[in-house]
């Protein structure tokens, strides 16, 4: 039995739901990456080491679907826009490289589901790895990489990190971190 995904409704105007699955020990990461880059698969694959809470991904996905709806996307697809929105840099290449998978054996798969489209079942059947509970996400998070990526200082490490990280993500357009 596959663990339940993290599911959240995004902005009501978009009529979109986000589904997130966590995988470990993935053996076909290169195939997954190529299928996403070539547009064969309609999803995002994210390095879980840079995610402290699924809410972080939900905020990035919500911003991405709203950007798509208003034709204000910075990247070419709504799925790459999710990766871009996770980052605090305005550099698209850096964002996609830092948050997208390369040869990682652990990954978060994100699907944007609408009434007319849900490709998750078809894609999940092609993942060669173990789907694990999203509640295990923190065991994959690298605090060192998270601190480097989001430029956290020692005072912030005792605060609610999810709030700090999300604040930095959503303010990148008008604040230099």
Z-matrix of the N, CA and C atoms (Angstrom, degrees):
N
C 1 1.453
C 2 1.529 1 109.89
N 3 1.315 2 116.29 1 132.28
C 4 1.458 3 122.66 2 179.56
C 5 1.523 4 109.49 3 -81.06
N 6 1.348 5 117.09 4 131.92
C 7 1.470 6 119.00 5 176.12
C 8 1.527 7 110.79 6 -58.26
N 9 1.314 8 114.90 7 150.70
C 10 1.463 9 120.72 8 179.54
C 11 1.527 10 109.86 9 -65.37
N 12 1.322 11 116.43 10 140.84
C 13 1.469 12 119.23 11 177.42
C 14 1.531 13 110.42 12 -77.19
N 15 1.313 14 115.05 13 165.81
C 16 1.454 15 121.50 14 169.48
C 17 1.524 16 104.43 15 -81.35
N 18 1.319 17 117.12 16 122.76
C 19 1.466 18 121.68 17 -178.22
C 20 1.517 19 109.19 18 -125.50
N 21 1.340 20 115.21 19 132.55
C 22 1.456 21 120.13 20 177.65
C 23 1.523 22 109.17 21 -146.04
N 24 1.328 23 114.88 22 139.63
C 25 1.462 24 120.83 23 175.42
C 26 1.522 25 108.00 24 -76.42
N 27 1.310 26 116.57 25 133.44
C 28 1.459 27 120.63 26 176.92
C 29 1.526 28 108.51 27 -91.00
N 30 1.323 29 117.80 28 -169.69
C 31 1.461 30 122.03 29 -176.83
C 32 1.532 31 110.21 30 -47.17
N 33 1.336 32 117.75 31 129.78
C 34 1.474 33 120.90 32 -177.05
C 35 1.530 34 113.96 33 -56.36
N 36 1.322 35 117.91 34 -31.27
C 37 1.461 36 120.50 35 179.56
C 38 1.525 37 112.55 36 -63.49
N 39 1.332 38 116.29 37 -25.60
C 40 1.468 39 119.91 38 -177.50
C 41 1.527 40 112.67 39 -87.73
N 42 1.327 41 116.85 40 -16.40
C 43 1.472 42 122.11 41 -178.27
C 44 1.532 43 110.47 42 50.83
N 45 1.330 44 115.57 43 45.10
C 46 1.459 45 121.90 44 -176.06
C 47 1.525 46 110.28 45 -127.24
N 48 1.327 47 114.59 46 143.17
C 49 1.458 48 122.40 47 176.05
C 50 1.519 49 108.04 48 -117.31
N 51 1.315 50 116.16 49 142.40
C 52 1.458 51 122.19 50 176.19
C 53 1.523 52 109.03 51 -100.11
N 54 1.324 53 116.53 52 132.03
C 55 1.465 54 122.72 53 173.72
C 56 1.518 55 107.38 54 -120.56
N 57 1.337 56 116.98 55 129.26
C 58 1.459 57 121.13 56 178.97
C 59 1.529 58 108.86 57 -123.30
N 60 1.321 59 115.25 58 131.71
C 61 1.460 60 122.73 59 175.35
C 62 1.517 61 108.91 60 -119.88
N 63 1.318 62 117.07 61 141.95
C 64 1.456 63 122.78 62 178.52
C 65 1.534 64 109.08 63 -108.70
N 66 1.336 65 115.97 64 127.67
C 67 1.461 66 121.45 65 179.17
C 68 1.513 67 110.42 66 -121.86
N 69 1.333 68 114.98 67 146.40
C 70 1.461 69 120.31 68 172.84
C 71 1.528 70 108.87 69 -129.91
N 72 1.322 71 114.95 70 161.90
C 73 1.467 72 122.33 71 -179.88
C 74 1.527 73 112.44 72 53.18
N 75 1.323 74 115.64 73 45.28
C 76 1.460 75 121.32 74 -179.70
C 77 1.527 76 109.17 75 -76.84
N 78 1.325 77 115.97 76 129.48
C 79 1.465 78 121.42 77 -176.75
C 80 1.521 79 113.25 78 -100.77
N 81 1.315 80 118.49 79 -12.20
C 82 1.466 81 120.84 80 -178.57
C 83 1.538 82 112.24 81 -121.35
N 84 1.319 83 115.96 82 42.54
C 85 1.473 84 121.10 83 -177.93
C 86 1.529 85 111.78 84 -60.50
N 87 1.327 86 117.20 85 -37.65
C 88 1.466 87 120.22 86 -179.05
C 89 1.535 88 110.63 87 -64.79
N 90 1.323 89 117.24 88 -40.05
C 91 1.468 90 121.92 89 177.72
C 92 1.530 91 109.73 90 -64.68
N 93 1.322 92 115.91 91 -43.59
C 94 1.467 93 120.85 92 179.22
C 95 1.526 94 110.02 93 -60.17
N 96 1.319 95 115.03 94 -49.75
C 97 1.473 96 120.92 95 -179.38
C 98 1.527 97 110.93 96 -58.14
N 99 1.327 98 117.30 97 -47.33
C 100 1.469 99 121.45 98 -179.53
C 101 1.522 100 111.69 99 -63.14
N 102 1.324 101 117.55 100 -42.32
C 103 1.469 102 120.93 101 179.56
C 104 1.529 103 111.74 102 -63.41
N 105 1.325 104 116.43 103 -35.60
C 106 1.465 105 119.90 104 178.91
C 107 1.527 106 110.00 105 -73.01
N 108 1.334 107 117.05 106 -46.73
C 109 1.464 108 121.15 107 -178.91
C 110 1.524 109 111.43 108 -60.80
N 111 1.331 110 116.32 109 -40.27
C 112 1.467 111 120.75 110 -178.66
C 113 1.528 112 112.88 111 -79.61
N 114 1.330 113 117.44 112 -3.89
C 115 1.454 114 120.92 113 177.65
C 116 1.518 115 114.14 114 80.92
N 117 1.328 116 117.37 115 9.40
C 118 1.467 117 121.35 116 178.34
C 119 1.527 118 109.16 117 -69.64
N 120 1.331 119 116.05 118 -41.79
C 121 1.463 120 121.47 119 178.55
C 122 1.517 121 109.33 120 -103.62
N 123 1.303 122 116.32 121 134.49
C 124 1.466 123 122.67 122 179.16
C 125 1.535 124 108.71 123 -99.58
N 126 1.334 125 114.96 124 81.82
C 127 1.463 126 121.47 125 178.98
C 128 1.524 127 109.08 126 -165.14
N 129 1.316 128 116.39 127 174.18
C 130 1.464 129 122.62 128 173.49
C 131 1.515 130 107.93 129 -116.95
N 132 1.317 131 116.21 130 143.16
C 133 1.465 132 121.65 131 173.75
C 134 1.521 133 106.87 132 -117.23
N 135 1.300 134 115.66 133 121.60
C 136 1.460 135 122.29 134 -172.72
C 137 1.528 136 110.33 135 -119.10
N 138 1.340 137 115.83 136 144.07
C 139 1.463 138 121.25 137 173.92
C 140 1.531 139 108.21 138 -71.62
N 141 1.316 140 118.04 139 116.80
C 142 1.469 141 119.17 140 -179.15
C 143 1.532 142 113.35 141 -69.18
N 144 1.326 143 117.65 142 -15.22
C 145 1.462 144 119.88 143 179.96
C 146 1.527 145 112.23 144 -65.11
N 147 1.340 146 117.39 145 -18.56
C 148 1.461 147 121.63 146 -179.42
C 149 1.529 148 113.03 147 -105.12
N 150 1.324 149 115.98 148 11.13
C 151 1.467 150 120.21 149 -178.31
C 152 1.524 151 108.65 150 -118.61
N 153 1.314 152 116.28 151 123.26
C 154 1.465 153 120.07 152 -179.11
C 155 1.530 154 111.54 153 -96.28
N 156 1.341 155 115.92 154 -24.04
C 157 1.464 156 120.39 155 -176.61
C 158 1.531 157 108.13 156 -155.44
N 159 1.329 158 118.76 157 143.47
C 160 1.468 159 120.66 158 178.84
C 161 1.530 160 112.87 159 -59.42
N 162 1.326 161 117.09 160 -24.77
C 163 1.460 162 120.94 161 178.05
C 164 1.528 163 111.06 162 -58.48
N 165 1.320 164 116.17 163 -35.24
C 166 1.463 165 122.26 164 177.62
C 167 1.537 166 110.23 165 -57.16
N 168 1.320 167 116.78 166 -44.01
C 169 1.466 168 121.74 167 179.19
C 170 1.528 169 110.06 168 -71.48
N 171 1.320 170 117.03 169 -37.85
C 172 1.466 171 120.80 170 179.61
C 173 1.525 172 111.09 171 -61.35
N 174 1.323 173 117.35 172 -40.52
C 175 1.465 174 120.97 173 178.60
C 176 1.530 175 109.89 174 -64.46
N 177 1.338 176 116.32 175 -44.99
C 178 1.470 177 120.44 176 179.63
C 179 1.531 178 110.92 177 -63.61
N 180 1.327 179 117.11 178 -41.14
C 181 1.472 180 121.40 179 -179.61
C 182 1.529 181 110.53 180 -68.04
N 183 1.318 182 117.30 181 -40.30
C 184 1.465 183 120.47 182 179.47
C 185 1.524 184 110.29 183 -63.04
N 186 1.314 185 115.65 184 -43.97
C 187 1.466 186 119.89 185 178.26
C 188 1.538 187 109.85 186 -63.05
N 189 1.325 188 116.87 187 -38.00
C 190 1.470 189 121.23 188 -179.68
C 191 1.527 190 111.91 189 -65.63
N 192 1.332 191 117.39 190 -45.86
C 193 1.472 192 118.55 191 -178.95
C 194 1.525 193 111.80 192 -69.10
N 195 1.331 194 116.77 193 -32.43
C 196 1.466 195 119.21 194 175.31
C 197 1.527 196 110.86 195 -68.75
N 198 1.331 197 116.87 196 -39.51
C 199 1.472 198 120.30 197 176.75
C 200 1.528 199 110.40 198 -63.43
N 201 1.326 200 116.32 199 -38.88
C 202 1.467 201 119.96 200 177.89
C 203 1.530 202 110.03 201 -64.62
N 204 1.307 203 116.91 202 -45.02
C 205 1.473 204 121.76 203 -178.72
C 206 1.534 205 111.35 204 -61.56
N 207 1.336 206 116.49 205 -36.56
C 208 1.468 207 120.90 206 -176.76
C 209 1.528 208 113.01 207 -98.11
N 210 1.342 209 116.10 208 10.59
C 211 1.475 210 121.66 209 179.74
C 212 1.530 211 112.62 210 53.76
N 213 1.318 212 116.35 211 43.70
C 214 1.468 213 120.73 212 179.64
C 215 1.526 214 111.98 213 -122.19
N 216 1.321 215 116.88 214 21.88
C 217 1.463 216 119.99 215 -179.18
C 218 1.526 217 110.36 216 -66.15
N 219 1.319 218 115.31 217 146.17
C 220 1.449 219 122.75 218 178.12
C 221 1.529 220 109.79 219 -91.94
N 222 1.321 221 116.81 220 -30.20
C 223 1.463 222 122.43 221 -179.32
C 224 1.529 223 109.98 222 -103.17
N 225 1.318 224 116.41 223 -178.40
C 226 1.473 225 120.48 224 -175.54
C 227 1.522 226 114.86 225 -81.54
N 228 1.340 227 116.83 226 -30.14
C 229 1.464 228 119.09 227 -177.82
C 230 1.521 229 110.10 228 -128.90
N 231 1.307 230 115.64 229 158.86
C 232 1.457 231 120.39 230 178.41
C 233 1.535 232 109.87 231 -65.39
N 234 1.323 233 117.53 232 -27.58
C 235 1.462 234 120.74 233 -178.84
C 236 1.528 235 112.01 234 -75.76
N 237 1.314 236 117.77 235 -36.22
C 238 1.465 237 119.74 236 174.04
C 239 1.530 238 110.06 237 -74.52
N 240 1.322 239 115.72 238 -27.01
C 241 1.466 240 120.37 239 176.50
C 242 1.535 241 110.51 240 -63.97
N 243 1.323 242 117.49 241 -33.54
C 244 1.470 243 120.81 242 176.19
C 245 1.527 244 109.39 243 -61.09
N 246 1.337 245 116.90 244 -47.38
C 247 1.468 246 120.68 245 178.89
C 248 1.521 247 110.72 246 -61.54
N 249 1.320 248 116.41 247 -43.14
C 250 1.466 249 121.26 248 178.93
C 251 1.530 250 110.58 249 -60.35
N 252 1.318 251 116.70 250 -41.98
C 253 1.462 252 120.90 251 -178.08
C 254 1.524 253 113.58 252 -71.46
N 255 1.321 254 117.28 253 -20.62
C 256 1.466 255 120.14 254 176.44
C 257 1.524 256 111.93 255 -72.17
N 258 1.298 257 116.18 256 -24.23
C 259 1.455 258 121.99 257 -174.83
C 260 1.525 259 111.72 258 -87.63
N 261 1.345 260 115.17 259 157.84
C 262 1.467 261 119.01 260 174.77
C 263 1.529 262 110.81 261 -99.12
N 264 1.326 263 117.18 262 -0.90
C 265 1.459 264 120.40 263 177.62
C 266 1.527 265 110.12 264 -95.55
N 267 1.320 266 115.87 265 152.19
C 268 1.464 267 120.57 266 175.76
C 269 1.523 268 111.32 267 -88.47
N 270 1.320 269 117.17 268 -3.18
C 271 1.457 270 122.10 269 -179.96
C 272 1.529 271 108.99 270 -78.08
N 273 1.321 272 117.28 271 113.14
C 274 1.459 273 122.32 272 -175.67
C 275 1.530 274 111.25 273 -62.67
N 276 1.321 275 117.23 274 -47.76
C 277 1.464 276 120.87 275 -178.02
C 278 1.522 277 110.92 276 -59.60
N 279 1.323 278 116.83 277 -45.71
C 280 1.470 279 120.25 278 178.40
C 281 1.524 280 111.07 279 -60.93
N 282 1.305 281 117.34 280 -42.46
C 283 1.467 282 121.42 281 -179.51
C 284 1.518 283 111.06 282 -61.48
N 285 1.327 284 116.42 283 -48.30
C 286 1.458 285 120.34 284 -178.09
C 287 1.521 286 111.20 285 -66.55
N 288 1.324 287 117.25 286 -37.65
C 289 1.460 288 121.42 287 -179.76
C 290 1.526 289 111.32 288 -69.82
N 291 1.311 290 116.79 289 -43.56
C 292 1.467 291 120.33 290 -177.11
C 293 1.518 292 113.50 291 -70.13
N 294 1.313 293 117.31 292 -38.18
C 295 1.464 294 119.84 293 -174.59
C 296 1.524 295 114.00 294 -100.07
N 297 1.324 296 117.51 295 -24.11
C 298 1.458 297 120.28 296 179.01
C 299 1.514 298 111.14 297 -79.07
N 300 1.316 299 116.03 298 157.62
C 301 1.466 300 119.21 299 -179.13
C 302 1.517 301 110.46 300 -80.61
N 303 1.308 302 115.31 301 153.51
C 304 1.458 303 121.71 302 174.23
C 305 1.522 304 106.69 303 -119.71
N 306 1.313 305 115.64 304 -88.72
C 307 1.462 306 119.62 305 176.81
C 308 1.524 307 109.49 306 -117.75
N 309 1.320 308 115.15 307 27.66
C 310 1.457 309 121.57 308 -177.05
C 311 1.522 310 111.15 309 -64.07
N 312 1.327 311 116.01 310 149.17
C 313 1.464 312 119.25 311 177.19
C 314 1.520 313 111.06 312 -100.10
N 315 1.334 314 116.98 313 -6.26
C 316 1.458 315 122.00 314 175.60
C 317 1.522 316 107.85 315 -121.53
N 318 1.325 317 116.69 316 142.19
C 319 1.453 318 118.92 317 179.36
C 320 1.511 319 112.51 318 -157.39
N 321 1.317 320 113.42 319 155.68
C 322 1.460 321 122.08 320 171.06
C 323 1.516 322 106.36 321 -105.68
N 324 1.306 323 117.43 322 127.74
C 325 1.464 324 120.67 323 175.22
C 326 1.523 325 108.09 324 -105.20
N 327 1.320 326 115.91 325 128.79
C 328 1.462 327 121.81 326 -178.82
C 329 1.516 328 110.20 327 -116.28
N 330 1.309 329 115.56 328 130.22
C 331 1.460 330 121.75 329 178.40
C 332 1.513 331 109.36 330 -120.85
N 333 1.319 332 115.40 331 140.30
C 334 1.455 333 121.49 332 173.38
C 335 1.523 334 106.34 333 -103.44
N 336 1.320 335 115.41 334 116.01
C 337 1.459 336 121.41 335 -173.60
C 338 1.520 337 109.77 336 -109.33
N 339 1.338 338 115.10 337 131.68
C 340 1.463 339 121.35 338 174.00
C 341 1.522 340 107.88 339 -122.66
N 342 1.327 341 116.04 340 177.19
C 343 1.469 342 119.63 341 178.53
C 344 1.522 343 111.53 342 -57.75
N 345 1.319 344 116.87 343 -35.44
C 346 1.468 345 120.14 344 -174.86
C 347 1.529 346 114.16 345 -98.91
N 348 1.333 347 118.42 346 -5.37
C 349 1.458 348 118.93 347 -175.68
C 350 1.522 349 112.32 348 -145.42
N 351 1.342 350 115.55 349 124.00
C 352 1.468 351 122.80 350 172.49
C 353 1.524 352 106.93 351 -150.05
N 354 1.337 353 115.33 352 98.34
C 355 1.470 354 120.26 353 -177.42
C 356 1.524 355 112.31 354 -93.05
N 357 1.321 356 118.03 355 4.58
C 358 1.459 357 120.97 356 -173.03
C 359 1.530 358 113.49 357 -60.65
N 360 1.309 359 119.25 358 -46.14
C 361 1.460 360 121.53 359 -176.66
C 362 1.525 361 111.22 360 -61.13
N 363 1.311 362 116.19 361 -45.44
C 364 1.468 363 121.55 362 179.79
C 365 1.538 364 111.15 363 -61.43
N 366 1.313 365 117.07 364 -44.69
C 367 1.471 366 121.41 365 -177.43
C 368 1.521 367 111.34 366 -73.24
N 369 1.324 368 117.77 367 -43.16
C 370 1.460 369 120.92 368 -178.17
C 371 1.522 370 112.01 369 -57.78
N 372 1.314 371 117.06 370 -34.21
C 373 1.469 372 120.07 371 -179.60
C 374 1.527 373 112.25 372 -67.29
N 375 1.328 374 117.57 373 -15.38
C 376 1.463 375 121.60 374 -178.90
C 377 1.528 376 113.48 375 -99.60
N 378 1.319 377 117.42 376 0.44
C 379 1.465 378 121.43 377 179.72
C 380 1.526 379 108.39 378 -84.63
N 381 1.314 380 115.58 379 123.80
C 382 1.464 381 121.19 380 177.47
C 383 1.518 382 108.23 381 -96.23
N 384 1.310 383 115.70 382 84.78
C 385 1.451 384 122.08 383 -178.70
C 386 1.513 385 109.26 384 -175.39
N 387 1.320 386 115.43 385 -178.39
C 388 1.456 387 120.28 386 -177.56
C 389 1.520 388 110.31 387 -103.87
N 390 1.310 389 115.13 388 120.95
C 391 1.464 390 120.12 389 176.01
C 392 1.522 391 106.85 390 -77.81
N 393 1.318 392 115.57 391 127.46
C 394 1.459 393 120.87 392 -177.72
C 395 1.522 394 109.65 393 -122.74
N 396 1.292 395 116.14 394 164.73
C 397 1.459 396 121.39 395 -177.53
C 398 1.523 397 111.08 396 -65.23
N 399 1.313 398 116.09 397 138.66
C 400 1.460 399 121.57 398 178.69
C 401 1.532 400 110.39 399 -63.22
N 402 1.310 401 117.39 400 -21.30
C 403 1.472 402 120.46 401 177.47
C 404 1.526 403 111.75 402 -67.21
N 405 1.337 404 117.68 403 -14.53
C 406 1.467 405 122.24 404 176.85
C 407 1.521 406 112.52 405 -86.94
N 408 1.318 407 118.19 406 3.29
C 409 1.462 408 121.92 407 -174.26
C 410 1.521 409 113.20 408 -53.26
N 411 1.321 410 117.67 409 -41.86
C 412 1.473 411 120.11 410 -175.57
C 413 1.523 412 112.95 411 -62.19
N 414 1.324 413 117.44 412 -24.93
C 415 1.470 414 118.01 413 179.07
C 416 1.536 415 111.40 414 -73.11
N 417 1.322 416 117.26 415 -14.60
C 418 1.464 417 122.08 416 177.67
C 419 1.526 418 112.32 417 -95.97
N 420 1.325 419 117.02 418 -16.18
C 421 1.459 420 122.12 419 -176.88
C 422 1.528 421 110.74 420 -71.35
N 423 1.311 422 115.72 421 130.99
C 424 1.466 423 121.69 422 175.70
C 425 1.526 424 108.02 423 -99.85
N 426 1.327 425 116.15 424 108.24
C 427 1.468 426 119.64 425 -178.73
C 428 1.523 427 110.69 426 -62.30
N 429 1.308 428 117.82 427 -34.92
C 430 1.466 429 120.83 428 179.16
C 431 1.531 430 109.84 429 -62.10
N 432 1.334 431 116.85 430 -50.01
C 433 1.467 432 121.01 431 179.94
C 434 1.526 433 111.70 432 -66.58
N 435 1.325 434 116.45 433 -36.74
C 436 1.462 435 121.16 434 177.74
C 437 1.535 436 110.29 435 -63.92
N 438 1.330 437 116.48 436 -44.51
C 439 1.473 438 121.09 437 178.08
C 440 1.520 439 110.78 438 -60.91
N 441 1.334 440 116.67 439 -43.11
C 442 1.466 441 120.45 440 179.70
C 443 1.525 442 111.64 441 -67.11
N 444 1.314 443 116.80 442 -44.22
C 445 1.462 444 121.44 443 -176.46
C 446 1.526 445 112.43 444 -65.36
N 447 1.327 446 115.56 445 -43.53
C 448 1.464 447 119.76 446 -174.91
C 449 1.529 448 113.22 447 -101.93
N 450 1.323 449 116.55 448 8.07
C 451 1.469 450 122.63 449 176.23
C 452 1.527 451 112.20 450 50.86
N 453 1.313 452 115.00 451 53.03
C 454 1.457 453 120.91 452 -179.68
C 455 1.526 454 109.83 453 -80.79
N 456 1.321 455 117.39 454 141.21
C 457 1.457 456 120.17 455 176.54
C 458 1.523 457 109.77 456 -104.52
N 459 1.305 458 116.77 457 173.45
C 460 1.466 459 120.51 458 -174.06
C 461 1.521 460 113.35 459 -62.27
N 462 1.325 461 118.25 460 -33.20
C 463 1.462 462 119.75 461 178.57
C 464 1.518 463 111.55 462 -66.34
N 465 1.313 464 116.08 463 -36.96
C 466 1.462 465 120.56 464 -177.12
C 467 1.518 466 112.72 465 -72.94
N 468 1.308 467 117.52 466 -23.58
C 469 1.461 468 120.30 467 -176.08
C 470 1.521 469 112.24 468 -63.32
N 471 1.313 470 117.26 469 -21.75
C 472 1.460 471 120.47 470 178.11
C 473 1.526 472 111.69 471 -91.86
N 474 1.300 473 117.00 472 -10.92
C 475 1.464 474 121.22 473 -179.02
C 476 1.536 475 109.38 474 -85.43
N 477 1.303 476 115.91 475 -177.57
C 478 1.459 477 120.97 476 177.55
C 479 1.525 478 108.39 477 -75.93
N 480 1.318 479 116.83 478 102.63
C 481 1.460 480 121.74 479 -173.82
C 482 1.521 481 113.35 480 -62.37
N 483 1.304 482 117.40 481 -37.07
C 484 1.462 483 119.61 482 -179.67
C 485 1.526 484 110.30 483 -58.92
N 486 1.318 485 117.23 484 -44.06
C 487 1.466 486 121.35 485 -179.72
C 488 1.530 487 111.14 486 -63.37
N 489 1.317 488 116.60 487 -43.04
C 490 1.464 489 121.22 488 -179.44
C 491 1.524 490 110.36 489 -64.48
N 492 1.328 491 116.06 490 -46.09
C 493 1.465 492 120.84 491 -177.97
C 494 1.527 493 110.63 492 -63.80
N 495 1.313 494 116.99 493 -47.68
C 496 1.466 495 120.73 494 -179.78
C 497 1.530 496 110.17 495 -62.41
N 498 1.313 497 117.61 496 -39.99
C 499 1.473 498 120.66 497 177.70
C 500 1.521 499 110.90 498 -60.43
N 501 1.314 500 116.79 499 -41.70
C 502 1.470 501 120.02 500 179.54
C 503 1.526 502 111.06 501 -68.22
N 504 1.319 503 116.68 502 -37.52
C 505 1.469 504 120.14 503 179.39
C 506 1.527 505 110.94 504 -62.11
N 507 1.319 506 116.39 505 -47.93
C 508 1.466 507 119.79 506 -172.90
C 509 1.520 508 113.72 507 -80.30
N 510 1.324 509 117.62 508 -13.23
C 511 1.461 510 119.28 509 179.92
C 512 1.524 511 113.02 510 -103.16
N 513 1.323 512 118.66 511 6.83
C 514 1.466 513 120.07 512 -175.04
C 515 1.522 514 113.02 513 -62.34
N 516 1.310 515 117.92 514 -24.73
C 517 1.465 516 119.54 515 -177.36
C 518 1.524 517 112.85 516 -72.25
N 519 1.325 518 117.98 517 -19.10
C 520 1.453 519 118.27 518 -179.52
C 521 1.529 520 114.84 519 -134.53
N 522 1.345 521 117.67 520 7.80
C 523 1.462 522 121.58 521 177.40
C 524 1.514 523 108.56 522 -131.69
N 525 1.324 524 117.29 523 138.83
C 526 1.450 525 121.34 524 173.45
C 527 1.518 526 107.75 525 -98.31
N 528 1.314 527 116.50 526 120.82
C 529 1.480 528 120.68 527 -177.60
C 530 1.502 529 110.97 528 -90.23
